[in-house]
Amino acid sequence: MHPLDALTEIAYLLERERSSRYKSKAFRTAAKAIEGLSDGELRDPGLRRRPGIGESTFAVIQQTLAGEVPERLATLRAENAPVGGAALRAELRGDLHSHSEWSDGLTPIDAMVAAARGLGHEYLALTDHSPRLTVANGLSPERLRAQMEIVRTHRGGGFTLLTGIEVDILDDGDLDQEDDLLRDLDVVVASAHSKLRMERGPMTRRLVAAASDPRVDVLGHVTGRLVEGSRGTRPPSEFDAAAVFAACAGSGVAVEINSRPERQDPPDELLAVAIDAGCLFSIDSDAHAPGQLSLLDYGAARAEAAGVPADRIVTTWPLERLREWLERPR
């Protein structure tokens, strides 16, 4: 293993376990700092004084040069062992929910694309946030148009980056972006991010409106709950799940199985309701960094345990079939 590969894998695994962004950034910065250096330059004690190289990253470089698996890397590999659902995970061809530094992601689009290709994805949708989510640097219409031009350059060689958005569901169920833009995107994930404690009746009407909207493809992290992690916990929103999932099934909108361990959304009991309603599903990473794209195995494990039929999971479909669904009559 080359030190560059070791540093990059450590950054990737730190992102996967949702560590502080500063930790993963330190290892990505160190990897960038040693690009193109010879083994002799890497062994030079003066390397420690190079900008971007800290005590921890220097130790990783030297341990790798000595033919060892760096201690930090060995620990992270052990902590990120497979979680189950391997059979279904192997059927997944892509991911319809991810973020870049254009909104609240941690890395450029290129880094997300490289990681998706590395996982063998056939496609990835870039779904940065919409304008109202200012805390996440949501994209104005002008910024989204500019991003779409860039996204469309990442196609070829067996991989397609799809244009998309995670559009905020407004209080009345309308969507937080211009209509013509939403219709021009490949993928629209609609999610509620505010007023999650709305009363059951209004929240049901809000989600049914979004699930029935002809511009929507995926209903994202439907309950908004948090069950663990640095942001603390948050109870699920209250709504009539049968009504919401009936709306999804009726309009062909996929219910997202959000793979982030802190979300585990929908809860198991709601997954059962959605299965019985005949819904489609989309197993998505909701990745905000390259290493988080690999969180799909958590979603696959939950879907497999719940008995979600693989053929009803749109992210198991090849790109051609996925596009037919995305372009369905509305």
The 8 nearest C-alpha neighbors of each residue, nearest first, counted from 0:
[[1, 4, 2, 63, 5, 66, 68, 64],
 [0, 2, 4, 3, 5, 63, 64, 60],
 [3, 1, 60, 5, 4, 63, 6, 0],
 [2, 4, 30, 6, 1, 5, 7, 33],
 [5, 3, 7, 1, 2, 6, 8, 0],
 [6, 4, 2, 8, 7, 3, 9, 1],
 [7, 5, 9, 3, 26, 8, 4, 30],
 [6, 8, 4, 10, 9, 5, 27, 11],
 [9, 7, 11, 5, 10, 6, 4, 12],
 [8, 10, 12, 6, 11, 7, 72, 13],
 [11, 9, 23, 7, 13, 26, 8, 12],
 [10, 12, 290, 8, 14, 9, 13, 7],
 [13, 11, 15, 9, 14, 10, 290, 8],
 [14, 12, 10, 16, 15, 18, 11, 23],
 [15, 13, 290, 17, 11, 12, 16, 291],
 [14, 16, 291, 290, 12, 17, 13, 11],
 [15, 17, 13, 14, 18, 12, 291, 79],
 [18, 16, 14, 15, 13, 19, 291, 20],
 [19, 17, 13, 16, 14, 20, 22, 23],
 [18, 20, 21, 22, 17, 23, 13, 14],
 [21, 19, 22, 23, 24, 18, 105, 14],
 [20, 22, 24, 19, 23, 25, 18, 26],
 [23, 21, 25, 24, 20, 19, 26, 18],
 [22, 24, 10, 26, 25, 20, 21, 13],
 [23, 25, 21, 27, 22, 26, 28, 20],
 [26, 24, 28, 22, 23, 27, 21, 29],
 [25, 27, 29, 28, 23, 10, 24, 6],
 [28, 26, 30, 24, 29, 25, 10, 7],
 [27, 29, 31, 25, 26, 30, 51, 24],
 [28, 30, 32, 26, 51, 52, 31, 27],
 [31, 29, 27, 3, 32, 28, 33, 6],
 [30, 32, 28, 29, 34, 33, 27, 3],
 [31, 33, 29, 30, 34, 51, 28, 52],
 [34, 32, 36, 30, 31, 35, 29, 3],
 [35, 33, 31, 36, 32, 30, 3, 29],
 [34, 36, 33, 37, 32, 31, 3, 38],
 [37, 35, 33, 34, 40, 41, 38, 39],
 [38, 36, 40, 39, 41, 35, 42, 33],
 [39, 37, 41, 40, 42, 36, 64, 43],
 [40, 38, 42, 37, 41, 43, 36, 64],
 [39, 41, 37, 43, 38, 42, 36, 46],
 [40, 42, 38, 39, 43, 37, 46, 36],
 [43, 41, 39, 40, 38, 44, 61, 46],
 [42, 44, 40, 45, 41, 46, 39, 47],
 [45, 43, 46, 47, 42, 41, 48, 40],
 [46, 44, 43, 47, 48, 49, 42, 40],
 [47, 45, 49, 44, 48, 43, 41, 40],
 [46, 48, 45, 49, 52, 44, 57, 53],
 [49, 47, 46, 45, 50, 52, 53, 44],
 [48, 50, 46, 47, 52, 51, 45, 32],
 [51, 49, 52, 48, 32, 47, 53, 29],
 [50, 52, 29, 28, 32, 49, 53, 25],
 [53, 51, 29, 50, 47, 49, 56, 57],
 [54, 52, 56, 55, 57, 51, 47, 29],
 [53, 55, 57, 56, 58, 52, 47, 59],
 [56, 54, 58, 57, 53, 59, 52, 71],
 [55, 57, 59, 53, 58, 54, 52, 60],
 [56, 58, 60, 54, 59, 55, 53, 52],
 [59, 57, 55, 61, 56, 60, 62, 54],
 [60, 58, 56, 62, 69, 57, 61, 63],
 [59, 61, 2, 57, 63, 58, 62, 64],
 [60, 62, 64, 58, 63, 59, 65, 57],
 [63, 61, 65, 59, 69, 67, 64, 60],
 [64, 62, 67, 66, 60, 65, 61, 2],
 [63, 65, 61, 66, 62, 60, 2, 67],
 [66, 64, 62, 63, 67, 61, 60, 68],
 [67, 65, 63, 64, 62, 68, 0, 61],
 [68, 66, 63, 62, 65, 69, 64, 70],
 [67, 69, 63, 73, 70, 72, 62, 66],
 [70, 68, 72, 59, 62, 71, 67, 63],
 [69, 71, 73, 72, 74, 68, 59, 62],
 [72, 70, 74, 69, 73, 75, 59, 9],
 [71, 73, 75, 69, 74, 70, 9, 76],
 [74, 72, 70, 76, 75, 71, 69, 68],
 [75, 73, 77, 71, 72, 76, 70, 78],
 [74, 76, 78, 72, 77, 73, 79, 71],
 [75, 77, 79, 73, 78, 74, 72, 80],
 [78, 76, 74, 75, 79, 80, 73, 72],
 [79, 77, 75, 76, 80, 74, 73, 16],
 [80, 78, 76, 77, 75, 81, 12, 16],
 [79, 81, 77, 78, 76, 82, 75, 83],
 [82, 80, 83, 79, 296, 85, 84, 297],
 [81, 83, 80, 297, 296, 300, 84, 85],
 [84, 82, 300, 85, 81, 296, 297, 299],
 [300, 83, 85, 299, 87, 86, 303, 88],
 [84, 86, 88, 83, 87, 89, 296, 300],
 [87, 85, 89, 88, 84, 90, 83, 303],
 [88, 86, 90, 89, 85, 84, 299, 303],
 [89, 87, 85, 299, 90, 91, 86, 296],
 [88, 90, 87, 86, 91, 85, 92, 84],
 [91, 89, 87, 88, 315, 92, 86, 309],
 [92, 90, 315, 88, 314, 89, 93, 87],
 [93, 91, 315, 120, 121, 314, 90, 317],
 [94, 92, 122, 120, 314, 123, 121, 91],
 [93, 95, 123, 283, 96, 314, 124, 284],
 [94, 96, 124, 123, 283, 97, 93, 186],
 [97, 95, 285, 283, 126, 124, 94, 284],
 [98, 96, 286, 285, 125, 126, 287, 124],
 [99, 97, 287, 127, 104, 126, 125, 286],
 [98, 100, 104, 101, 106, 108, 107, 102],
 [99, 101, 104, 106, 105, 102, 107, 103],
 [100, 102, 99, 103, 127, 104, 136, 138],
 [103, 101, 136, 100, 137, 135, 127, 104],
 [102, 104, 135, 100, 136, 105, 99, 101],
 [105, 103, 99, 287, 100, 98, 102, 106],
 [104, 106, 100, 288, 287, 99, 103, 107],
 [105, 107, 100, 99, 104, 288, 110, 108],
 [108, 106, 109, 100, 110, 99, 111, 105],
 [107, 109, 111, 110, 99, 112, 106, 100],
 [108, 110, 112, 107, 111, 113, 106, 153],
 [111, 109, 113, 112, 108, 107, 106, 114],
 [112, 110, 289, 114, 108, 109, 113, 115],
 [111, 113, 109, 115, 110, 114, 116, 108],
 [114, 112, 110, 116, 111, 115, 117, 109],
 [113, 115, 117, 111, 116, 112, 289, 110],
 [116, 114, 112, 118, 117, 120, 113, 111],
 [115, 117, 119, 113, 118, 114, 120, 112],
 [116, 118, 114, 115, 119, 113, 120, 112],
 [119, 117, 115, 116, 120, 114, 293, 292],
 [118, 120, 116, 117, 121, 115, 92, 93],
 [121, 119, 93, 92, 122, 115, 116, 118],
 [120, 122, 158, 92, 93, 157, 159, 119],
 [123, 121, 159, 93, 120, 158, 160, 94],
 [122, 124, 94, 160, 93, 95, 161, 125],
 [125, 123, 161, 95, 160, 163, 96, 162],
 [124, 126, 97, 163, 162, 98, 127, 161],
 [164, 127, 125, 163, 165, 97, 96, 98],
 [126, 128, 98, 164, 102, 165, 125, 99],
 [129, 127, 137, 165, 166, 102, 138, 164],
 [128, 130, 137, 138, 166, 131, 132, 167],
 [131, 129, 137, 138, 139, 132, 133, 175],
 [132, 130, 133, 129, 137, 175, 167, 128],
 [133, 131, 137, 130, 134, 135, 129, 136],
 [132, 134, 136, 135, 137, 131, 130, 129],
 [133, 135, 132, 136, 137, 103, 131, 102],
 [134, 136, 103, 133, 137, 132, 102, 128],
 [137, 135, 102, 133, 134, 103, 138, 132],
 [138, 136, 130, 129, 128, 132, 133, 102],
 [139, 137, 130, 129, 142, 143, 128, 140],
 [138, 140, 130, 142, 141, 143, 137, 129],
 [141, 139, 143, 142, 144, 138, 177, 176],
 [140, 142, 144, 139, 143, 145, 138, 146],
 [143, 141, 145, 139, 144, 138, 140, 146],
 [142, 144, 146, 140, 145, 141, 138, 139],
 [145, 143, 147, 141, 146, 142, 140, 148],
 [144, 146, 142, 143, 148, 147, 141, 149],
 [147, 145, 143, 149, 148, 144, 150, 142],
 [146, 148, 150, 144, 149, 145, 162, 143],
 [147, 149, 146, 145, 151, 150, 144, 152],
 [150, 148, 146, 147, 151, 152, 145, 153],
 [151, 149, 147, 152, 148, 153, 146, 162],
 [150, 152, 153, 149, 148, 147, 154, 160],
 [151, 153, 150, 149, 154, 148, 160, 155],
 [154, 152, 151, 160, 150, 159, 155, 149],
 [155, 153, 159, 152, 158, 160, 151, 156],
 [156, 154, 158, 157, 159, 153, 152, 160],
 [155, 157, 158, 154, 159, 153, 121, 116],
 [156, 158, 155, 121, 159, 154, 122, 120],
 [159, 157, 121, 155, 122, 156, 154, 160],
 [160, 158, 154, 122, 161, 153, 155, 121],
 [159, 161, 123, 153, 122, 124, 154, 150],
 [162, 160, 124, 185, 123, 159, 125, 163],
 [163, 161, 185, 184, 147, 125, 124, 150],
 [162, 164, 186, 126, 125, 184, 187, 185],
 [126, 163, 165, 127, 187, 166, 128, 188],
 [166, 164, 188, 126, 128, 189, 127, 187],
 [165, 167, 189, 129, 164, 175, 128, 188],
 [166, 168, 190, 175, 191, 189, 174, 169],
 [169, 167, 191, 174, 190, 172, 173, 189],
 [170, 168, 172, 173, 171, 174, 167, 175],
 [169, 171, 172, 205, 168, 173, 194, 193],
 [172, 170, 205, 169, 173, 204, 168, 208],
 [173, 171, 205, 208, 169, 209, 168, 170],
 [172, 174, 169, 171, 168, 209, 175, 208],
 [175, 173, 168, 169, 176, 167, 166, 172],
 [174, 176, 167, 166, 129, 169, 168, 131],
 [177, 175, 174, 178, 129, 181, 166, 140],
 [178, 176, 180, 179, 181, 140, 175, 174],
 [177, 179, 181, 180, 182, 176, 214, 174],
 [180, 178, 182, 181, 177, 183, 176, 184],
 [181, 179, 183, 182, 177, 178, 184, 176],
 [180, 182, 178, 184, 183, 179, 214, 177],
 [181, 183, 179, 180, 184, 214, 178, 185],
 [182, 184, 180, 181, 179, 185, 178, 162],
 [185, 183, 163, 162, 181, 186, 182, 180],
 [184, 186, 162, 163, 161, 183, 325, 187],
 [187, 185, 163, 184, 216, 162, 188, 164],
 [188, 186, 215, 216, 164, 163, 189, 165],
 [187, 189, 217, 165, 218, 219, 216, 166],
 [190, 188, 166, 218, 219, 165, 167, 168],
 [191, 189, 219, 167, 168, 218, 166, 192],
 [190, 192, 168, 167, 193, 189, 195, 223],
 [193, 191, 190, 167, 195, 194, 223, 168],
 [192, 194, 195, 191, 170, 169, 196, 168],
 [195, 193, 196, 197, 192, 170, 191, 202],
 [194, 196, 193, 236, 197, 192, 223, 191],
 [195, 197, 194, 236, 198, 237, 235, 202],
 [198, 196, 195, 194, 202, 199, 201, 236],
 [197, 199, 200, 201, 202, 196, 237, 238],
 [198, 200, 238, 237, 202, 201, 203, 197],
 [201, 199, 203, 202, 198, 204, 238, 239],
 [202, 200, 204, 203, 199, 198, 205, 197],
 [203, 201, 205, 199, 204, 200, 197, 238],
 [202, 204, 238, 200, 206, 205, 201, 239],
 [203, 205, 201, 207, 202, 206, 208, 200],
 [206, 204, 172, 202, 208, 203, 171, 207],
 [205, 207, 209, 203, 208, 204, 210, 202],
 [208, 206, 243, 210, 204, 209, 205, 246],
 [209, 207, 172, 211, 205, 206, 210, 204],
 [208, 210, 206, 212, 172, 211, 207, 205],
 [209, 211, 207, 247, 208, 212, 246, 206],
 [212, 210, 208, 209, 246, 250, 207, 213],
 [211, 213, 209, 214, 210, 215, 208, 250],
 [214, 212, 329, 215, 211, 250, 216, 210],
 [213, 215, 212, 182, 181, 216, 187, 329],
 [216, 214, 187, 213, 212, 217, 188, 189],
 [215, 217, 252, 187, 188, 186, 253, 325],
 [218, 216, 188, 253, 252, 254, 219, 215],
 [219, 217, 189, 254, 255, 188, 190, 253],
 [218, 220, 190, 255, 221, 189, 188, 217],
 [221, 219, 264, 223, 257, 222, 255, 190],
 [220, 222, 219, 223, 265, 218, 264, 190],
 [223, 221, 235, 236, 224, 220, 265, 264],
 [224, 222, 220, 221, 235, 236, 225, 195],
 [223, 225, 235, 234, 233, 222, 262, 226],
 [226, 224, 232, 233, 262, 261, 227, 234],
 [225, 227, 232, 261, 262, 224, 233, 228],
 [228, 226, 261, 232, 225, 231, 229, 260],
 [227, 229, 230, 231, 261, 226, 232, 225],
 [228, 230, 231, 227, 232, 17, 261, 18],
 [231, 229, 228, 232, 227, 225, 233, 261],
 [232, 230, 229, 228, 227, 233, 225, 226],
 [231, 233, 225, 226, 227, 230, 234, 224],
 [232, 234, 225, 224, 235, 226, 231, 223],
 [235, 233, 224, 236, 225, 232, 223, 226],
 [236, 234, 224, 222, 223, 237, 233, 225],
 [235, 237, 222, 195, 196, 223, 238, 234],
 [236, 238, 199, 235, 198, 202, 239, 196],
 [239, 237, 199, 203, 202, 240, 236, 200],
 [238, 240, 242, 241, 203, 243, 199, 237],
 [239, 241, 243, 242, 238, 244, 269, 272],
 [240, 242, 244, 239, 243, 245, 272, 276],
 [243, 241, 245, 240, 239, 244, 246, 207],
 [244, 242, 207, 240, 246, 245, 241, 206],
 [243, 245, 247, 246, 241, 273, 242, 240],
 [244, 246, 248, 242, 247, 243, 276, 241],
 [245, 247, 249, 243, 244, 248, 211, 210],
 [248, 246, 252, 244, 210, 250, 245, 249],
 [249, 247, 278, 245, 251, 246, 250, 277],
 [248, 250, 246, 247, 251, 245, 211, 252],
 [251, 249, 247, 252, 248, 211, 246, 210],
 [250, 252, 248, 249, 247, 253, 279, 278],
 [253, 251, 247, 216, 217, 250, 210, 248],
 [254, 252, 280, 279, 217, 281, 255, 218],
 [255, 253, 280, 218, 217, 281, 279, 256],
 [254, 256, 281, 219, 280, 257, 218, 282],
 [257, 255, 282, 281, 264, 298, 258, 283],
 [256, 258, 283, 264, 255, 259, 220, 284],
 [257, 259, 298, 284, 297, 295, 294, 283],
 [258, 260, 262, 261, 257, 284, 263, 294],
 [261, 259, 262, 263, 258, 297, 227, 226],
 [260, 262, 227, 226, 225, 259, 228, 263],
 [261, 263, 225, 264, 260, 259, 224, 226],
 [264, 262, 260, 265, 261, 257, 266, 259],
 [265, 263, 266, 262, 220, 257, 256, 222],
 [264, 266, 269, 270, 263, 221, 256, 222],
 [267, 265, 264, 269, 268, 263, 270, 222],
 [266, 268, 270, 269, 265, 271, 305, 301],
 [267, 269, 271, 270, 266, 272, 265, 273],
 [270, 268, 272, 271, 266, 267, 265, 273],
 [271, 269, 267, 273, 272, 268, 265, 274],
 [270, 272, 274, 269, 268, 273, 275, 267],
 [273, 271, 269, 275, 270, 274, 276, 241],
 [272, 274, 276, 270, 275, 271, 278, 244],
 [275, 273, 271, 277, 276, 272, 278, 270],
 [274, 276, 272, 277, 273, 271, 278, 270],
 [277, 275, 273, 274, 278, 245, 272, 244],
 [278, 276, 274, 275, 248, 273, 279, 245],
 [279, 277, 248, 273, 276, 274, 247, 280],
 [278, 280, 253, 311, 312, 254, 252, 277],
 [281, 279, 253, 312, 254, 255, 311, 313],
 [280, 282, 255, 312, 313, 314, 253, 256],
 [283, 281, 256, 298, 255, 257, 314, 280],
 [284, 282, 94, 257, 96, 285, 95, 258],
 [283, 285, 258, 286, 295, 292, 294, 257],
 [286, 284, 97, 96, 283, 287, 257, 259],
 [287, 285, 97, 291, 284, 292, 288, 98],
 [286, 288, 104, 98, 105, 97, 99, 285],
 [289, 287, 105, 291, 286, 290, 104, 106],
 [290, 288, 111, 291, 114, 292, 11, 110],
 [291, 289, 11, 15, 14, 292, 288, 12],
 [290, 292, 15, 286, 293, 294, 289, 288],
 [291, 293, 286, 294, 290, 284, 289, 295],
 [292, 294, 291, 295, 290, 296, 15, 284],
 [295, 293, 296, 291, 292, 284, 297, 258],
 [296, 294, 298, 293, 284, 297, 258, 299],
 [295, 297, 299, 294, 298, 88, 300, 84],
 [298, 296, 300, 295, 258, 299, 294, 301],
 [299, 297, 258, 295, 301, 296, 300, 282],
 [298, 300, 296, 302, 84, 88, 297, 301],
 [84, 299, 301, 297, 303, 83, 298, 302],
 [302, 300, 304, 298, 299, 303, 305, 297],
 [303, 301, 305, 299, 307, 304, 300, 298],
 [302, 304, 306, 300, 305, 301, 84, 299],
 [305, 303, 301, 302, 306, 300, 84, 307],
 [306, 304, 302, 303, 307, 301, 267, 271],
 [305, 307, 303, 304, 308, 302, 274, 271],
 [306, 308, 302, 305, 303, 309, 274, 311],
 [309, 307, 310, 311, 306, 312, 303, 302],
 [308, 310, 312, 311, 307, 315, 87, 90],
 [309, 311, 312, 308, 315, 313, 316, 307],
 [312, 310, 279, 309, 308, 313, 280, 307],
 [313, 311, 280, 309, 281, 310, 314, 315],
 [312, 314, 316, 315, 281, 311, 280, 321],
 [313, 315, 316, 93, 312, 91, 281, 92],
 [316, 314, 91, 92, 313, 90, 312, 317],
 [317, 315, 314, 313, 321, 320, 318, 92],
 [318, 316, 320, 319, 321, 92, 315, 121],
 [317, 319, 321, 320, 322, 316, 122, 121],
 [318, 320, 322, 321, 317, 323, 316, 324],
 [319, 321, 323, 322, 318, 317, 316, 324],
 [322, 320, 318, 324, 319, 323, 316, 317],
 [321, 323, 325, 319, 324, 320, 326, 318],
 [322, 324, 320, 326, 321, 325, 327, 319],
 [323, 325, 327, 321, 322, 326, 320, 251],
 [326, 324, 322, 323, 327, 321, 216, 185],
 [325, 327, 323, 324, 322, 328, 185, 329],
 [328, 326, 324, 325, 323, 329, 322, 251],
 [329, 327, 326, 213, 324, 325, 323, 250],
 [328, 213, 327, 214, 250, 326, 212, 251]]
